[in-house]
Amino acid sequence: MKTVLITGATSGIGLCIANRLHRDGYKVYGTSRFPEKYRHKVPFELLPLDITSESSIQNCIAELLSKTQTLDVLINNAGIAVCGSAEETSAALADKQFQTNFWGAVNMTKAVLPIMRQQKRGNIITIGSLAGLVGVPFESYYSASKHALEGFFKSLRLEVRSFNIKISVVEPGFFKTGIDNAIDYAEPNISDYDGKRANTLAVFSDSVQNAPLPDPVAKTIVKILNSKNPGYSYPVGRSAKIFPFIQFLSYRLFEAGSAKKFKL
């Protein structure tokens, strides 16, 4: 039985993946900042973890190793979203975005690499985003954090190949995850951006509300784990597959009215 550690496993994509792997017979350990709130709601074990704290990461790994001698798969899923123009977003809020989305995944990865190097095997799968492949207006720091993940893991893949550690990034488009209800918005607002910001956020909210459930993301994870030689990049969903080819139109695509034409 393979052992899987999934960060941010109590909602959205992380919960969908954890439930699918649990049903498929994997030994799943999820993480949450408040595991006691969710333990009675999920069929897999939850470990406490604040992805922005290195001491919390070390404690999480120590607790994991007290329960299992091996770790076959790490899935970096935990993340947040910051919305607002680049000019409106404070350095503190931008740093919060990177501490979670980028450094959280990086530090979690570095914490498990010694285990996987010793085993001479392992899969590290990171949930990236369509926003890591194209520029997204009013999500500049979110997009930057996801682009940074792409660069980091592309490089890491070359460094750990000789240890039989497989690196993949899954890049979902729009799926119904509830992320639109858990966004940090930049303040104070600059009135010059009001019209375009409102249109963009309306398109984003509409796209998420009308998106399918994230089951295709979980299916992609299973495909990676069943592959002897998995690839690096796995776009999931129609938008993630076509947007990189039409990214020069990104501002038009995110204006209200244009989104329906391209069926975000």
C-alpha positions, 0 to 999 in steps of 0.5 A, a space after each residue: 500500500 502506497 502512502 500519500 501526504 496531501 496538503 490542504 486536504 479538507 476542501 476543494 481539489 485537495 479533498 477530491 484527490 484525497 477521497 479518490 486515492 483513499 477509495 483506490 486503496 492508498 494510505 492517505 494522510 491529509 493536512 489542515 491547520 485545524 484538523 480537529 474541525 474536519 476529522 469526523 468529516 473525512 475517511 482519511 487521517 489528518 495531520 496538523 500543518 501550517 504550510 507557512 511555518 517551517 517548524 509546523 512542517 517539521 512537526 508534521 513530517 515527524 508525526 507522519 514518520 511516527 505512523 509510517 516508515 515510508 512516504 511514496 507521494 507528496 501532493 502540494 495542494 494547499 494555497 490561497 488567492 489574492 485578488 486586486 491590481 498589482 498597484 493596489 496590493 500591499 507588499 505584506 499581502 503579496 508576501 502572504 501569497 508567496 509564503 503560502 503558494 510558493 514557499 509553502 510548497 517549496 519547504 514541504 518538498 525540501 522536508 520530504 526529499 531526504 526521505 525519498 532520496 533514502 528510499 530511492 523513489 517517490 512522486 512529488 506532485 504540485 497543484 499549479 494553475 492555469 494562472 501559472 501558464 498565462 497572465 491573469 489581470 487582477 491576480 498578478 501575485 497569484 499568477 506570479 506565485 504559480 509561475 514561480 512554482 513552474 520554474 522551481 519544479 522544472 529545475 528540481 525535476 532535473 536535480 532529483 531524477 537520478 534518485 528515481 524521484 518523479 516531479 509533476 505539476 498539474 495545472 487545472 483550469 476552472 473547477 468548482 472548488 469554493 476558492 471564490 469564497 476564500 479570497 484575500 482582496 487588496 485594499 484600499 481600492 484605486 478608483 481608476 481600476 474600478 470598472 475593469 476590476 469589477 468586470 474581471 472579478 465577475 467573470 472569475 466568479 461566474 467561471 468558478 460557479 459554473 465550472 465542473 467539479 474537480 474530479 478530472 484533477 483527481 483522475 489526472 493524479 491517478 494517471 500520474 501515479 499509475 505511470 512508470 515515467 510520468 510527464 512534468 506538465 498536466 493541464 486539466 480542463 478545456 481552459 487550461 489547454 487552450 488559454 496558453 495558445 491565446 494568451 495574447 488575448 488574455 485581457 479581452 478574455 477576462 472582460 465581462 461578455 467575452 468570457 461566455 464566448 470562450 466558455 470559461 
